[in-house]
Amino acid sequence: MKSKYNCYRSLSQSPVAEKTVTVFPTLVFGGDSKHPASHLSSGLPAARRYSRLLGHLNIDAAFHFIHAQDIARIVAHLLQMENPAPNYVLGNAPLSFREFVTRTAKYFGHNPHWQITFSPKWLYRLGTVLGAKMSPWDRFCLEYKDFRYQTVNCHTFNLPTKYSTVEEVLGDWHLIPC
């Protein structure tokens, strides 16, 4: 993340700064037979397999997501705009982690009636026991937890989309091998 920040800072001081439009995608889904799966989409087969358990987990967190096809549509639209703003955060409506896991579980046929909320301290301990290495960015995400921003998406620009909900992303079955 530090390198992305440094790049952004350098761009803002470059001679072409006023002609530069920066997009900040939030969590990205996407990929198909012709394009590699995003980091999130590569985890969808496991989400399907463990959806019964997943629906009972909760972390006090919120986030946005967007599909790679929507990013492409928006970027193409921005390239055609006369005077776009210098910065855009791309993402659909914010979603709590609780909503995400509940809707994912329900999509795969499970209806969780209870959830256990895990604290950052507990997640640190679990990570240590499982041998997971946490980067400074991972630690920041666990402690900050609320990643809600003023975002734009295809609806903002009256562009078509088929990926504005969790269920629409999950319904893209070519991402989830059986």
N, C-alpha and C positions, 0 to 999 in steps of 0.2 A: 504494500500500500504506500509505503514511503516513496518508492520510485514513481508511482502514478501521481502522487502529490507533487513531487519535484517536476515532473513533466508538465503538469497543469500550470504550475507556477512559472516555468520557463516559457510556455506558450503564451501566457498572459503578458509577458514582457517582450515578446518577439515583434518584429516589424509587421507581421501579418495578423496581429492580435485582433484588430477590429474586423477582420474577415473570417475569423475562426469561430466556429460553433462547437461547443463541447457538449457531448451527451454522456450522462452518467446512468447507465443501466442499473437497475436494482438486481434482485436475484433473477437469473436468466434460465428459462426452460427452452428446449428446442433440440433439433436434430432429426434426421431421417436417413433413409438409405443412401442419399447423396451428400449429406452433411453430418459431421461428427456430432454426437450428443453433447449437450452442455454438461457441466459438472452436476447440476441438479437433476437433469433428465436421466443421467446415467444411474442415479439412485432410485428411479421409479420402479424398476423390477423388485428391488428390496422392499420398497414401500408397499408394493402389492403383496409380496410374500408375508410381510410382518404386519399387515394392516390391522389385524385383530389386536395385537399388542400395542401397536403405534397409537391407536385410538384412545388408549388409557394413560398416555403420557402427556405431560404438560410442562412447559417452561414459560415463565412470565416474560413473553417477548412479542413483538409485533414487527411486521415487515411488509414490503411490496414485492411483487414478482412481475415479470413480463416475458413474453415469448420472443425468441429470436426473429421470427417472421414479422412480428409487430415492430421490433427495432428497425428492421430493414425498411418497412413501410414508412415509418416516421422519418428515418434519415433521408429516404428518397423525397419525401414531402418537404423536409427542411431545405434540401438542395434546390428545390424549385421556388421557395419563398423569396420574396423581395428583400425583406429586412428581418431575418429571424433574430430572436433573442440570443445572447452569447452563450447561455447555459440552459440545459434541460435535464431534469432528473426523470428518467423513463420508468414507469411502473403503473400497475393497476391499483385499484383501491387497497388501502392497507388491510392486513389480515393478521389476527392474533395467531400465535402458534396453536393455541387451543382450537380455534376455528379450523385451521389448516388440517390438523391431525384428525379432528372429528369428521370433517367433510371427506377427507381421504378414506378413512375407515368406512364411512357410509357408502361411498362410491363403490368400494370393493365388497359391499354386502354385510358389513358389521355395524352394529349400533351400540357404541360404548355408552354405558350409563353412569360411569364414574371415571375420574382421572386423578392421577397422582402428580402433584406439582413438584418439580425438582428445583432446588435453589442452586445458584452458581457455585457455592461452596461444595455442595454434594457432587455436582458435575466435575469440579476440579478433582475431588477425591476419586471418583469413578474413573476419570481419565488416567490418573496416576496408577491405580490398580490395574487397569487394562493396558498400561504401557503407552498411552497416547501422548504425543508430544504437542504441546500447545504453543502456538506462535503468539507474539504480542498482539496480533490482530485477533486471534481466537479469544484471548483473554479480554480484550476490549469489548468484543461482541457479547461475551457472557455477562460482563458487568454493565454495559450500556443498555442492552436489550430492546430499546425502543427505536426502531429504525423506520419511523414514519416521516415522510417528507411531502412537500408540495410537488406532486408528480404530474406528468403529462402522459397520455397514452393515445391509442388510435381514436378513441371517442373524442378526445380533446380537439382533434383536427378533422373530425367527421370522416375518418378513414375506416374501411371495413376491417373487421377482426373476427377470428373465431377462437380466441384464447384469452378472454377477459375474466374467466372464473377458474377456480381449481378444477372443477369438474370438466371443463372444456380442455384443459391441459391434459388431465388424466385420460380423457376420451380419445386422445391422439395415440391409438393403440400401437402404431408402428414403432413407437418409442419404448414400448414395454413388451419385450419378448416373453413368451409363455414358457 
